[in-house]
Amino acid sequence: MTAATLAAVPTAAEASSHREAPLISADPTVDNTDTYAFVSPDDPKSVTLVANWSPFQKPAGGPNFYPFATDAQYDIHVDNDGDAKPDITFRWTFTSSYRNPNTFLYNTGQVTSFNDPDLNFRQTYRLERIAGGKTTTLADKVPVAPSFVGNASMPDYLALRTSTLRTLPGGAKTFAGQADDPFFVDLRVFDLLYGANLSEVGKDTLAGFNVNSIVLQVPRSELALRRDEKRNPVIGVWSSTQRRGAALLGPTGGSGQRMSFGGWSQVSRLGSPLVNEVVVPVGQKDRFNASTPSTDAQFLKFVTDPELPKLIQAIYRIPAPAAPRRDLTAVFLTGVSKDNVGVDLNAHTLNADADRARIAPSEQLRLNMSIPPTAAPNRLGVLGGDKAGYPNGRRLGDDVLDISLQAVEGALLPNPPAAVAGLGDGVNGTDVRFRGWFPYVGLPTSGSN
């Protein structure tokens, strides 16, 4: 079986979390697409957290392009004791403004900096840290890197983006703005399973699309239980978005905002990639987006007895591993340890100060911060012998579709079928190179293209 063959499996092709559920597909500005957590390759004493929103952005999508929502809370959560509840939440909220509301233009001339008077539409954000019932403002009125209108409008976009990076007291770094979508996958499964004859495989159908990225780099000690990353190296990470209950549209006085009121409701959630797409059935996807990790017991049966291997067996005659799937429970709900897969990797039980009685199975992206970055990363992560990659956290270049397909077919079990090692979609990397320094995400595709 070739690597391209399994790409015809229909349930794996909605991208990591792009328009993955009925309700969120109609609200792209708050739609989580991917979450990443990795030890920073150029600063191993820190961890970088990345969360993306607003999928399938066509670069030339003017005149309004792609702002963050101003009536939403964009959150990245960290659970360092394993109780499925956030111990630290980093929250971004955004404000919009226009210099001149009497033009339809995003920019009225060439833009060379965020403060350039020709940048008509601009956004800033507040970054807060919520922990122990206390909210601390880490930064305020930080500029958002604008959408890449085009080469004529923004002749040096790298310099423009760099001008929006901020280093905070204590050494943390923050960025928010448009970026190339780092997820790579072939989505042409909807054309009669890749053309009905596998003639439509091996193309990154997310190439050329942008997303809105939030990137935060923090010292490892800031995230660890009791601030001791040596005794307690494992953290769990997920992102979410909350919206106000109601909004009133009307005159805005040039501010570009709308009046929002009412309570906050969670509308999107993402930890490990492909869970809401491949594991959770369509009738439960909106429920998953509105839920929290502490209630994930309701989805347990979809992990221990997943649908996808049965589909693969029916189509390609690869035997489905027997249920219940303890290996998938480890990948998605507990982290990998000697207790479940036979090797210690990223379970919260590895934290010396964690109360084991309070550790709860929950869907999170788990990272062992004590595992150093790899000089030559393997795109298959742990399955490729690279413990610094997925499912130990997630790096930008990890091929999570291939990894997940192989894992769901039993790659972590003893003696899996030989065909499992070749499963994938034939797309092994992104179209835009990642940067070797903060914020790491690739530059967005220009509207000129």
Phi, psi and chi 1 to 4 in degrees:
 res  aa     phi    psi   chi1   chi2   chi3   chi4
   1 MET       -  130.5  172.0  153.1  -41.8      -
   2 THR   -82.2  164.5   65.6      -      -      -
   3 ALA   -63.7  -28.1      -      -      -      -
   4 ALA   -79.5  -19.9      -      -      -      -
   5 THR   -62.1  -46.1  -57.4      -      -      -
   6 LEU   -71.6   -9.5 -170.8   59.4      -      -
   7 ALA   -62.1  -11.2      -      -      -      -
   8 ALA   -83.0   -1.0      -      -      -      -
   9 VAL   -70.6  120.6  176.7      -      -      -
  10 PRO   -68.9  -34.4   21.0  -31.4      -      -
  11 THR   -75.9   -8.9   55.3      -      -      -
  12 ALA   -97.5   11.7      -      -      -      -
  13 ALA  -115.6   23.4      -      -      -      -
  14 GLU   -94.7   13.3  -67.2 -179.7  -66.3      -
  15 ALA    68.0  172.9      -      -      -      -
  16 SER   -56.7  -50.2 -177.0      -      -      -
  17 SER  -157.8   48.2 -175.3      -      -      -
  18 HIS   -98.0  112.2  -59.2   52.8      -      -
  19 ARG    54.0   45.7  -65.1  171.7   51.4   84.6
  20 GLU   -84.9  -14.0   83.4  -70.8  -12.2      -
  21 ALA  -133.9  152.1      -      -      -      -
  22 PRO   -55.5  -46.2  -28.7   36.7      -      -
  23 LEU   -73.1  -45.0  -70.2  179.1      -      -
  24 ILE   -70.3  -21.5 -161.2   61.8      -      -
  25 SER   -63.7  -20.3   63.8      -      -      -
  26 ALA   -93.7    4.3      -      -      -      -
  27 ASP  -137.9   66.3 -160.8    1.6      -      -
  28 PRO   -63.7  -29.2   21.2  -32.6      -      -
  29 THR   -64.6  -20.3   59.4      -      -      -
  30 VAL  -115.7   15.8  -69.2      -      -      -
  31 ASP   -87.5  108.5 -177.9    3.4      -      -
  32 ASN   -61.3  133.7  -62.0   70.3      -      -
  33 THR  -105.8  -47.2   65.0      -      -      -
  34 ASP  -152.3  150.6  -69.1  -84.2      -      -
  35 THR  -126.9  139.7  -60.5      -      -      -
  36 TYR  -131.9  148.8  -56.6   81.9      -      -
  37 ALA  -149.6  123.8      -      -      -      -
  38 PHE  -154.7  152.7   51.2   90.4      -      -
  39 VAL   -68.2  129.1  178.0      -      -      -
  40 SER   -62.5  125.2  -52.2      -      -      -
  41 PRO   -64.5  -29.7   21.7  -32.8      -      -
  42 ASP  -101.9    2.7   58.1  -23.4      -      -
  43 ASP  -153.5   75.1 -176.7    9.9      -      -
  44 PRO   -62.5   -9.6  -22.0   34.1      -      -
  45 LYS   -83.5    0.2  -66.6 -176.7  178.9  179.9
  46 SER  -125.5  163.7   70.7      -      -      -
  47 VAL  -119.9  139.5  164.7      -      -      -
  48 THR  -107.7  129.5  -62.4      -      -      -
  49 LEU  -112.3  130.1  -51.9  174.2      -      -
  50 VAL  -128.4  133.9 -178.6      -      -      -
  51 ALA  -137.1  136.5      -      -      -      -
  52 ASN  -119.0  150.4  -63.8  -29.3      -      -
  53 TRP  -139.1  170.3  -78.1  -93.4      -      -
  54 SER    62.6   75.2 -165.9      -      -      -
  55 PRO   -75.9  166.6   29.4  -36.3      -      -
  56 PHE    55.1   44.6  -61.8  112.7      -      -
  57 GLN   -78.4  115.1  -65.1 -179.1   12.0      -
  58 LYS   -75.6  127.7  -69.1 -174.2  176.0 -178.7
  59 PRO   -54.5  -38.6  -26.6   35.4      -      -
  60 ALA   -91.2   40.3      -      -      -      -
  61 GLY   -88.1   44.3      -      -      -      -
  62 GLY   -78.9  173.7      -      -      -      -
  63 PRO   -86.9  -10.4   32.5  -37.1      -      -
  64 ASN   -94.7  -18.3  -64.5  -54.6      -      -
  65 PHE    54.8 -138.2  -67.1   93.5      -      -
  66 TYR  -135.4   80.9  -56.2  100.0      -      -
  67 PRO   -81.5  160.9   31.5  -36.2      -      -
  68 PHE   -72.1  150.4  -72.5   92.3      -      -
  69 ALA   -70.5  141.5      -      -      -      -
  70 THR   -93.7   -5.9   57.3      -      -      -
  71 ASP  -113.9   37.4   58.4  -13.7      -      -
  72 ALA  -138.0  158.1      -      -      -      -
  73 GLN  -112.4  123.9  -62.2  170.1  -26.4      -
  74 TYR  -103.7  116.2  -65.3   82.6      -      -
  75 ASP  -120.6  144.6  -68.9   -9.4      -      -
  76 ILE  -121.1  125.1  -62.6  179.3      -      -
  77 HIS  -107.6  147.1  -51.3  -82.8      -      -
  78 VAL  -129.0  125.3  176.0      -      -      -
  79 ASP  -111.6  110.9  172.3   14.2      -      -
  80 ASN  -104.5   -2.6   54.6   32.3      -      -
  81 ASP  -116.2   -2.7   59.4    8.2      -      -
  82 GLY    83.0   14.1      -      -      -      -
  83 ASP   -89.7    9.0   65.9   -7.8      -      -
  84 ALA    70.1   19.7      -      -      -      -
  85 LYS  -126.5  146.6  -60.8  176.5 -177.8  178.4
  86 PRO   -69.8  127.7   23.0  -31.2      -      -
  87 ASP   -89.3  -29.5  -63.8  -67.0      -      -
  88 ILE  -137.1  133.3  -54.6  168.5      -      -
  89 THR  -124.3  126.8  -66.0      -      -      -
  90 PHE  -100.2  127.6  -63.7  100.9      -      -
  91 ARG  -125.4  130.6  173.6  166.0  -67.9  163.5
  92 TRP  -112.1  129.5  -71.6 -103.9      -      -
  93 THR  -127.3  144.9   51.3      -      -      -
  94 PHE  -119.3  149.7  -66.4   84.5      -      -
  95 THR  -128.6  139.4  -59.2      -      -      -
  96 SER  -115.4  153.5  -60.2      -      -      -
  97 SER  -155.6  156.4   62.8      -      -      -
  98 TYR  -119.3  139.7  -72.5   96.2      -      -
  99 ARG   -74.4  -39.1  -78.0 -174.9  179.0  -90.7
 100 ASN  -136.8  102.8  178.3    9.2      -      -
 101 PRO   -76.9   -1.8   29.5  -35.1      -      -
 102 ASN   -98.7   21.9  -63.6  -42.9      -      -
 103 THR  -134.5  155.0  176.2      -      -      -
 104 PHE   -87.2   -2.6   66.1   87.5      -      -
 105 LEU   -83.9  140.0  -66.0  169.9      -      -
 106 TYR   -69.4  -40.5 -172.6   89.5      -      -
 107 ASN  -136.9  145.6   58.2  -67.2      -      -
 108 THR  -101.1    1.8   55.6      -      -      -
 109 GLY  -174.0 -166.7      -      -      -      -
 110 GLN   -70.8  133.6 -168.2  175.9   85.9      -
 111 VAL  -109.2  123.8  177.5      -      -      -
 112 THR  -115.5  -11.2   57.8      -      -      -
 113 SER  -157.3  166.0   70.9      -      -      -
 114 PHE   -62.2  -32.6 -179.6   80.0      -      -
 115 ASN   -88.7    5.2  -67.6  -40.3      -      -
 116 ASP   -61.0  128.5 -166.4  -47.9      -      -
 117 PRO   -61.8  -16.9   18.2  -30.5      -      -
 118 ASP   -82.1   -7.3  -74.6  -42.0      -      -
 119 LEU   -84.9  100.9 -179.1   59.5      -      -
 120 ASN   -75.6  -48.0 -171.4   36.4      -      -
 121 PHE   -96.8  133.0  177.0   79.8      -      -
 122 ARG  -146.0  152.8   61.6 -165.6   64.6 -147.9
 123 GLN  -127.2  148.5  -73.3 -163.4  -61.1      -
 124 THR  -129.6  166.8   60.3      -      -      -
 125 TYR  -141.4  158.1   63.9   88.8      -      -
 126 ARG  -108.1  134.8  173.4 -178.8  -64.7  176.2
 127 LEU  -112.4  124.6  169.6   57.7      -      -
 128 GLU  -121.9  151.1  -62.1  171.1  -53.4      -
 129 ARG  -114.5  124.7 -178.3 -177.3 -172.9  -87.3
 130 ILE  -115.9  119.4  -55.9  168.4      -      -
 131 ALA  -157.7  138.4      -      -      -      -
 132 GLY    59.4   31.4      -      -      -      -
 133 GLY    77.4    6.5      -      -      -      -
 134 LYS  -117.1  136.2  179.2 -178.9  178.3 -178.6
 135 THR  -109.7  125.1  -61.0      -      -      -
 136 THR  -120.2  129.9  -56.9      -      -      -
 137 THR   -81.2  117.3  -61.7      -      -      -
 138 LEU   -87.8  -31.1  -59.3 -179.9      -      -
 139 ALA  -161.3  151.7      -      -      -      -
 140 ASP  -143.5  149.8 -161.4    8.9      -      -
 141 LYS    57.3   40.2  -61.8 -179.6 -180.0  178.6
 142 VAL   -84.8  133.9 -177.1      -      -      -
 143 PRO   -71.1  144.5   22.9  -32.7      -      -
 144 VAL   -95.2  133.6  175.1      -      -      -
 145 ALA   -64.3  124.5      -      -      -      -
 146 PRO   -71.3  165.3   25.9  -33.5      -      -
 147 SER   -61.5  144.9  -63.1      -      -      -
 148 PHE   -81.2   89.1 -165.4  173.1      -      -
 149 VAL   -59.3  -43.4  173.5      -      -      -
 150 GLY   166.4  168.6      -      -      -      -
 151 ASN   -67.0  -33.1  -60.4  -22.9      -      -
 152 ALA   -70.8  -38.7      -      -      -      -
 153 SER   -76.6  -34.6  -67.2      -      -      -
 154 MET  -134.8   79.8  -61.2  170.8  177.7      -
 155 PRO   -67.5  -22.1   22.8  -33.3      -      -
 156 ASP  -131.4   77.4 -169.4  -13.6      -      -
 157 TYR   -67.3  -33.4 -170.7   83.6      -      -
 158 LEU   -59.2  -44.8  175.0   58.5      -      -
 159 ALA   -64.9  -38.6      -      -      -      -
 160 LEU   -62.8  -45.8  177.4   57.6      -      -
 161 ARG   -64.3  -43.3 -177.8  173.6   87.9  165.7
 162 THR   -58.9  -33.2  -58.9      -      -      -
 163 SER   -67.3  -15.2   71.9      -      -      -
 164 THR   -96.4   -5.1   67.1      -      -      -
 165 LEU   -72.3  144.6  -53.8 -178.0      -      -
 166 ARG  -134.6  137.0  -68.4  -67.0 -178.1  -90.2
 167 THR  -103.9  129.6  -61.5      -      -      -
 168 LEU   -99.6  161.6  -51.6  179.4      -      -
 169 PRO   -54.9  134.4  -26.9   35.8      -      -
 170 GLY    95.7   -8.0      -      -      -      -
 171 GLY   100.7   -5.3      -      -      -      -
 172 ALA   -68.0  153.7      -      -      -      -
 173 LYS  -127.6  145.9  -62.3  178.0 -179.1  178.6
 174 THR  -137.4  146.9  179.8      -      -      -
 175 PHE  -149.3  143.6  164.9   78.2      -      -
 176 ALA  -144.0  133.7      -      -      -      -
 177 GLY   163.6 -176.0      -      -      -      -
 178 GLN   -76.5  145.6 -167.5  178.7   51.2      -
 179 ALA  -149.7  161.9      -      -      -      -
 180 ASP   -63.2  142.2  174.3   71.0      -      -
 181 ASP   -67.7  115.4 -169.1  -21.5      -      -
 182 PRO   -75.4  -13.5   25.6  -32.3      -      -
 183 PHE   -75.6  140.1 -169.7   60.7      -      -
 184 PHE  -130.6  134.0   45.0   93.4      -      -
 185 VAL  -170.0  154.2   65.6      -      -      -
 186 ASP   -97.9  117.5 -164.6  -39.0      -      -
 187 LEU  -101.1    8.0  -71.7  175.3      -      -
 188 ARG   -79.4   17.8  -68.9  176.0  -66.1  168.5
 189 VAL   -60.0  -25.2   63.7      -      -      -
 190 PHE   -74.9  -12.2  -58.9  108.2      -      -
 191 ASP   -90.3   73.2 -174.7   19.2      -      -
 192 LEU    48.0   55.4  -66.7  178.4      -      -
 193 LEU    53.6   63.1  -59.7 -178.3      -      -
 194 TYR    61.0   51.6  -68.3   99.7      -      -
 195 GLY    80.1    9.8      -      -      -      -
 196 ALA    69.3   -7.4      -      -      -      -
 197 ASN  -138.0   18.7   58.8    1.2      -      -
 198 LEU    61.7   26.1  -62.8  177.5      -      -
 199 SER   -82.2  -11.1   61.4      -      -      -
 200 GLU  -115.7   70.4  -60.7  176.6    6.5      -
 201 VAL  -135.9  163.8  -66.5      -      -      -
 202 GLY    81.4   13.9      -      -      -      -
 203 LYS  -115.7  130.4  179.0 -179.7  179.5 -179.2
 204 ASP   -75.9  100.7 -179.5    8.5      -      -
 205 THR   -80.7    0.0   42.2      -      -      -
 206 LEU   -95.8   -3.0  -69.6  179.4      -      -
 207 ALA   -60.1  133.6      -      -      -      -
 208 GLY    90.0   -5.5      -      -      -      -
 209 PHE   -99.2  148.1  -71.7  102.5      -      -
 210 ASN  -110.9  167.3  -60.7  -37.3      -      -
 211 VAL  -137.9  171.4  -68.9      -      -      -
 212 ASN   -98.2  123.3  -74.9  -14.9      -      -
 213 SER  -110.6  144.6  -74.2      -      -      -
 214 ILE  -121.8  127.0  -73.8  174.0      -      -
 215 VAL  -129.6  132.2 -171.9      -      -      -
 216 LEU  -134.0  128.6  179.9   68.3      -      -
 217 GLN  -115.1  126.9 -173.8  176.2   94.7      -
 218 VAL  -136.1  151.3  -69.2      -      -      -
 219 PRO   -58.8  143.7  -24.6   34.8      -      -
 220 ARG   -57.4  -36.8  -66.3 -174.7  -58.0  178.1
 221 SER   -63.6  -25.1   60.4      -      -      -
 222 GLU   -70.1  -19.0  -68.3  -67.6  -38.4      -
 223 LEU  -105.5  -22.9  -56.3  177.7      -      -
 224 ALA   -74.8  150.8      -      -      -      -
 225 LEU   -57.7  129.7  176.7   63.2      -      -
 226 ARG    57.0   21.8  -63.1 -173.7  179.7  178.5
 227 ARG    58.5   24.8  -61.2  177.3   63.5   88.9
 228 ASP  -117.8   90.9 -170.1  -21.3      -      -
 229 GLU   -74.0  -14.0   72.9  -87.8   22.5      -
 230 LYS   -79.4  -43.3  -66.6 -177.9  178.6  179.1
 231 ARG   -79.7  -28.8  -73.6  178.2   55.2   82.9
 232 ASN  -132.8   74.1  -53.9  -60.6      -      -
 233 PRO   -82.2  -11.9   31.5  -36.4      -      -
 234 VAL   -96.6  132.1  175.0      -      -      -
 235 ILE  -127.7  154.8   57.8  171.9      -      -
 236 GLY  -110.7  142.3      -      -      -      -
 237 VAL  -134.3  139.1  177.3      -      -      -
 238 TRP  -153.3  160.4   71.5   97.3      -      -
 239 SER  -116.8  159.3   58.1      -      -      -
 240 SER  -155.2  166.0   66.8      -      -      -
 241 THR  -134.3  136.8  -28.8      -      -      -
 242 GLN  -119.0  142.9  -67.1   73.3 -123.0      -
 243 ARG  -120.5  153.8  -95.0 -150.3 -172.0  -83.7
 244 ARG   -65.5  155.9  -73.1  -77.0 -164.6 -172.4
 245 GLY   -70.1  -24.7      -      -      -      -
 246 ALA  -152.6  157.8      -      -      -      -
 247 ALA  -141.2  147.8      -      -      -      -
 248 LEU  -120.2  118.4  179.6   63.8      -      -
 249 LEU   -92.5  140.5  -57.8  178.1      -      -
 250 GLY   175.2 -164.0      -      -      -      -
 251 PRO   -57.8  136.4  -23.5   34.1      -      -
 252 THR  -119.4    1.7   59.7      -      -      -
 253 GLY    63.4   24.5      -      -      -      -
 254 GLY    86.2    1.7      -      -      -      -
 255 SER   -80.4  -19.4   67.2      -      -      -
 256 GLY    77.2    9.3      -      -      -      -
 257 GLN  -109.9  166.5  -60.8 -171.8   74.3      -
 258 ARG  -120.3  156.5   60.1 -178.1 -176.6  177.0
 259 MET   -81.0  121.2  -62.3  174.8   59.2      -
 260 SER  -122.2  147.0  -59.1      -      -      -
 261 PHE  -154.8  176.3   51.3   92.0      -      -
 262 GLY    90.5  177.0      -      -      -      -
 263 GLY   -74.2  166.2      -      -      -      -
 264 TRP   -89.6  139.7  -65.2   97.9      -      -
 265 SER  -130.6  133.1  -62.0      -      -      -
 266 GLN   -74.1  130.4 -178.9  176.4  -61.4      -
 267 VAL  -119.6  -11.4  -65.4      -      -      -
 268 SER  -153.3  150.4 -172.8      -      -      -
 269 ARG  -155.2  143.0  165.3 -168.1  168.5 -165.4
 270 LEU  -156.7  129.1 -177.8   67.5      -      -
 271 GLY  -120.5  -99.1      -      -      -      -
 272 SER   -70.1  146.0  -64.5      -      -      -
 273 PRO   -69.9  149.1   26.3  -35.7      -      -
 274 LEU    72.4    2.6  -62.0  167.5      -      -
 275 VAL   -67.0  -51.0  170.2      -      -      -
 276 ASN   -70.4  -19.3 -155.7    5.3      -      -
 277 GLU   -86.2  -50.9  -67.4   72.0   28.0      -
 278 VAL   -95.9  -32.6  178.3      -      -      -
 279 VAL   -93.9  -46.3  177.7      -      -      -
 280 VAL   -85.8  128.0  178.9      -      -      -
 281 PRO   -71.9  162.2   26.2  -33.6      -      -
 282 VAL   -60.0  -32.5   65.6      -      -      -
 283 GLY   -71.1  -11.0      -      -      -      -
 284 GLN  -115.9   -0.1  -60.8  -68.3  -38.2      -
 285 LYS   -65.6  -43.4  -69.9 -178.3 -177.2  -64.3
 286 ASP   -65.8  -35.4  -69.4  -33.6      -      -
 287 ARG   -63.2  -42.4  179.2 -173.4  -64.3  -87.2
 288 PHE   -61.1  -43.8 -179.4   87.9      -      -
 289 ASN   -62.5  -28.5  -91.2  -19.0      -      -
 290 ALA   -92.9   -3.9      -      -      -      -
 291 SER   -96.6  173.4   67.7      -      -      -
 292 THR  -120.1  159.6   61.3      -      -      -
 293 PRO   -56.0  -28.4  -29.9   37.4      -      -
 294 SER   -66.8  -13.4   61.3      -      -      -
 295 THR  -110.4   18.1   63.9      -      -      -
 296 ASP   -74.0   -4.5  -80.9  -12.1      -      -
 297 ALA   -59.3  -26.4      -      -      -      -
 298 GLN   -67.2  -18.0   63.2 -175.0  -49.4      -
 299 PHE  -105.4    5.8  -54.7  111.5      -      -
 300 LEU   -58.2  -41.5  178.2   61.4      -      -
 301 LYS   -64.4  -27.4   63.1 -179.6  179.6  179.9
 302 PHE   -74.3  -20.6  -54.2  124.0      -      -
 303 VAL   -86.9  -45.1  175.9      -      -      -
 304 THR   -74.7  -22.7   57.9      -      -      -
 305 ASP  -138.4   72.2 -171.0   15.4      -      -
 306 PRO   -75.1  155.4   28.1  -34.8      -      -
 307 GLU   -77.3  -36.0  177.5 -173.2   14.0      -
 308 LEU   -57.4  -47.0 -179.9   55.5      -      -
 309 PRO   -59.7  -31.4  -23.2   34.2      -      -
 310 LYS   -68.4  -38.0  -60.0  172.6 -175.1  176.4
 311 LEU   -66.0  -41.2  -64.5  175.1      -      -
 312 ILE   -63.3  -40.8  -65.6  173.1      -      -
 313 GLN   -63.5  -40.8  177.4  173.1  -49.5      -
 314 ALA   -67.0  -34.9      -      -      -      -
 315 ILE   -91.1  -41.7  -61.3  171.9      -      -
 316 TYR  -117.6    3.4  -60.6  107.9      -      -
 317 ARG    62.9   22.4  -56.0  -65.1 -174.6  -97.3
 318 ILE   -85.0  120.7  -59.6  176.5      -      -
 319 PRO   -59.7  134.2  -21.6   32.8      -      -
 320 ALA   -74.0  131.5      -      -      -      -
 321 PRO   -58.8  148.4  -23.7   35.1      -      -
 322 ALA   -69.4  141.3      -      -      -      -
 323 ALA   -87.1  156.3      -      -      -      -
 324 PRO   -78.0  146.6   29.3  -35.2      -      -
 325 ARG   -92.3   90.2  -63.9  -67.5  -59.4  -82.1
 326 ARG   -67.0  -30.5  -68.1 -173.6   62.6 -168.1
 327 ASP   -65.9  -40.0   56.2  -35.1      -      -
 328 LEU   -73.4  -32.4  -64.2 -174.2      -      -
 329 THR   -59.2  -39.1  -59.2      -      -      -
 330 ALA   -65.8  -45.4      -      -      -      -
 331 VAL   -65.1  -45.0  170.2      -      -      -
 332 PHE   -98.1  -26.1  -66.3  125.3      -      -
 333 LEU  -122.4  -24.0  -63.4  178.4      -      -
 334 THR  -127.3  -21.1   66.3      -      -      -
 335 GLY    89.2  157.9      -      -      -      -
 336 VAL   -90.8  131.4  174.8      -      -      -
 337 SER  -150.6  174.9   70.6      -      -      -
 338 LYS   -63.2  -21.7  -69.9 -179.7  179.4  177.4
 339 ASP   -70.5  -25.4  -64.3  -25.9      -      -
 340 ASN  -122.4  -40.5   46.4   44.1      -      -
 341 VAL  -114.2  -14.9  177.6      -      -      -
 342 GLY   103.5    2.4      -      -      -      -
 343 VAL  -143.8  137.9   58.3      -      -      -
 344 ASP   -79.7  126.8  -75.8  -24.6      -      -
 345 LEU  -136.4  -67.6 -178.1   67.2      -      -
 346 ASN  -148.5   29.5   63.3  -15.6      -      -
 347 ALA   -83.2  146.4      -      -      -      -
 348 HIS   -62.0  -20.1  -84.2  102.0      -      -
 349 THR   -64.6  -14.4   53.5      -      -      -
 350 LEU   -78.0  -10.2  -59.6  179.2      -      -
 351 ASN   -79.1  119.3  -72.7  -14.1      -      -
 352 ALA   -62.6  -31.5      -      -      -      -
 353 ASP   -97.4    5.4  -62.7  -39.5      -      -
 354 ALA   -77.1  140.5      -      -      -      -
 355 ASP   -82.5  105.9 -177.7   -7.9      -      -
 356 ARG   -60.1  -28.0  -70.9 -159.7  169.5 -153.0
 357 ALA   -68.4  -20.1      -      -      -      -
 358 ARG  -101.0   -7.3  -62.5  179.4   63.1 -128.0
 359 ILE   -71.0  128.9  -65.8  176.9      -      -
 360 ALA  -124.9  138.6      -      -      -      -
 361 PRO   -60.4  132.9  -21.2   32.9      -      -
 362 SER  -164.1  152.8   59.4      -      -      -
 363 GLU   -81.7  110.3 -163.0  -74.3  -65.0      -
 364 GLN  -145.8  160.9  -56.8 -178.8   39.4      -
 365 LEU   -91.9  109.1 -173.0   64.1      -      -
 366 ARG   -99.0  135.1  -69.6  173.4  173.3   82.8
 367 LEU  -128.6  127.9  172.8   67.3      -      -
 368 ASN   -91.5  105.6 -173.1  -30.0      -      -
 369 MET   -71.4  -12.4  -59.8 -175.6  -68.8      -
 370 SER   -82.3  -11.3   69.2      -      -      -
 371 ILE   -85.0  117.1  -63.2  176.3      -      -
 372 PRO   -72.0  160.8   27.4  -34.2      -      -
 373 PRO   -61.4  152.4  -17.6   29.0      -      -
 374 THR   -94.3  134.2  -53.4      -      -      -
 375 ALA   -63.9  -37.1      -      -      -      -
 376 ALA  -126.2   85.0      -      -      -      -
 377 PRO   -59.6  141.7  -22.3   33.9      -      -
 378 ASN   -95.7  127.8 -171.4  -58.0      -      -
 379 ARG   -61.5  -21.3   68.8  176.9 -178.9   87.2
 380 LEU   -90.9    6.8  -66.4  179.2      -      -
 381 GLY    56.0 -132.9      -      -      -      -
 382 VAL   -58.4  -38.2  172.6      -      -      -
 383 LEU   -64.7  -23.6  -67.3 -175.4      -      -
 384 GLY   -95.5   12.3      -      -      -      -
 385 GLY    83.4   12.3      -      -      -      -
 386 ASP  -110.6   97.9 -177.0   -3.7      -      -
 387 LYS   -72.3   -8.0  -68.2 -175.6  178.0 -180.0
 388 ALA   -84.0   -0.5      -      -      -      -
 389 GLY  -114.6  178.9      -      -      -      -
 390 TYR   -55.8  137.7 -177.1   75.3      -      -
 391 PRO   -88.1   13.9   32.4  -36.1      -      -
 392 ASN   -85.0   92.8 -179.5   34.3      -      -
 393 GLY    65.9 -156.5      -      -      -      -
 394 ARG  -158.3  123.3 -178.9 -174.5  177.8 -174.3
 395 ARG   -93.0  163.7  -60.0  167.8  -59.3 -165.0
 396 LEU   -62.1  -34.0  -65.6  172.7      -      -
 397 GLY   -93.4    4.0      -      -      -      -
 398 ASP   -69.1  131.2  -73.5  -20.8      -      -
 399 ASP   -85.7   77.6 -166.2  -15.5      -      -
 400 VAL   -69.1  -24.8  -65.8      -      -      -
 401 LEU   -66.3  -50.2 -178.5   69.2      -      -
 402 ASP   -63.0  -42.5  -72.2   12.6      -      -
 403 ILE   -61.0  -45.9  -63.6  168.3      -      -
 404 SER   -67.4  -40.6  -62.7      -      -      -
 405 LEU   -62.5  -42.4  -72.6  173.4      -      -
 406 GLN   -68.7  -38.0  -66.7  178.1   27.5      -
 407 ALA   -66.5  -42.0      -      -      -      -
 408 VAL   -67.2  -22.8   83.2      -      -      -
 409 GLU   -91.0    4.9  -77.6  -58.4  -70.9      -
 410 GLY   103.7   21.1      -      -      -      -
 411 ALA   -61.3  -25.5      -      -      -      -
 412 LEU   -90.0   -3.5  -65.3  174.0      -      -
 413 LEU   -90.4  158.8  -65.2  172.6      -      -
 414 PRO   -64.5  136.1  -20.1   31.8      -      -
 415 ASN    53.4   55.5  -55.8  -46.1      -      -
 416 PRO   -68.9  157.4   27.5  -35.6      -      -
 417 PRO   -55.1  145.5  -23.4   33.1      -      -
 418 ALA   -58.4  -31.2      -      -      -      -
 419 ALA   -64.3  -22.6      -      -      -      -
 420 VAL   -61.6  -37.8  170.7      -      -      -
 421 ALA   -65.3  -18.0      -      -      -      -
 422 GLY  -101.6    5.7      -      -      -      -
 423 LEU   -72.4  138.5  -59.4 -178.7      -      -
 424 GLY   169.7 -178.1      -      -      -      -
 425 ASP  -107.4    5.7   66.2  -13.9      -      -
 426 GLY    78.2    4.8      -      -      -      -
 427 VAL  -112.8  116.4  179.5      -      -      -
 428 ASN  -113.4    4.1  -61.6  -27.5      -      -
 429 GLY  -172.5  167.2      -      -      -      -
 430 THR   -83.6  165.5 -173.8      -      -      -
 431 ASP   -86.2  -18.3   61.4  -48.0      -      -
 432 VAL  -119.6  130.0  175.4      -      -      -
 433 ARG   -69.4  144.6   70.7 -179.1 -179.6   92.2
 434 PHE   -78.7  156.4  -55.7  121.3      -      -
 435 ARG   -89.3  152.0  -60.9  -80.9  160.5  166.7
 436 GLY   -88.2    8.1      -      -      -      -
 437 TRP  -142.1  165.1   58.6   90.5      -      -
 438 PHE   -56.1  135.1 -174.6   85.3      -      -
 439 PRO   -93.6   12.7   34.0  -35.5      -      -
 440 TYR    72.5  -38.2  -53.2  107.0      -      -
 441 VAL   -63.7  148.6  -69.3      -      -      -
 442 GLY   -70.3  155.0      -      -      -      -
 443 LEU   -64.4  145.4  -65.3  178.4      -      -
 444 PRO   -67.1  155.5   25.8  -34.4      -      -
 445 THR   -69.5  135.3  -62.7      -      -      -
 446 SER   -71.7  145.5  164.9      -      -      -
 447 GLY   -61.4  -19.2      -      -      -      -
 448 SER   -67.6  -20.9  -60.8      -      -      -
 449 ASN   -94.9      -  -60.7  -29.2      -      -
